[in-house]
Amino acid sequence: MDLTEDFLEKVFNGENRVVSFDSEELILVDQNDVETGHLNKAACHDGDGILHRAFSLFIFDDDGQLLLQQRSAQKRLWPLYWSNSCCSHPRRGEQIEEAIHRRLEQELGMRSELEFLYKFRYHAPFGDKGSEHELCWVYAGHSADKPRTNSNEIADWRFVSPDDLDRELAENPNRFTPWIKLEWARIQDEFAGTITTYNGL
């Protein structure tokens, strides 16, 4: 039997369904986010990494608290580190707007109207395991849905106030992925007024 990605996604359609594959093709880009080609996910993260398109989502609840996730122990890069609500990549031929909603549902079982904030390039190595080298689109949104997490992707989750997150990042930065530290600092600096609108009021 040919265990294709489509077949596997149809089989594992519960809360622990398989939604990530080393063989899935990601979108390679240049520094201006112009598509230059495609490469499988594993190869994109080997060594120093190859620049590819990605996204990060920041989801707030009715009380203005941010949903954090702890990455699964199965993750190749930064396993069991705390990070923002959801991060992933659009696949070959997939538009970013489609990808962000697909992944939010696959990882957290949630829906949200998502607002684009900014995009940026970053590079972060993780010892000899590989690197993130991404042109990342950052979004924020609100959801009243209760998270229904995919155990293949997420080990744990919690809501935290912006002030408490600031304190945790200052006191225990090594518990968090590098991208949430970069993204949250810019959100606080440039979009603090914007994110207060995600409290559901």
Secondary structure, DSSP 8 states (H G I E B T S, - for coil): ----HHHHHHH--STT-----TT-EEEEE-TT--EEEEEEHHHHTSTT---EEEEEEEEE-TTS-EEEEEE-TT-SSSTT-EE-SEEE--BTT--HHHHHHHHHHHHH----EEEEEEEEEEEEE-TTS-EEEEEEEEEEEE--S-----TTTEEEEEEE-HHHHHHHHHH-GGGB-HHHHHHHHHHHHHSHHHHGGGG--
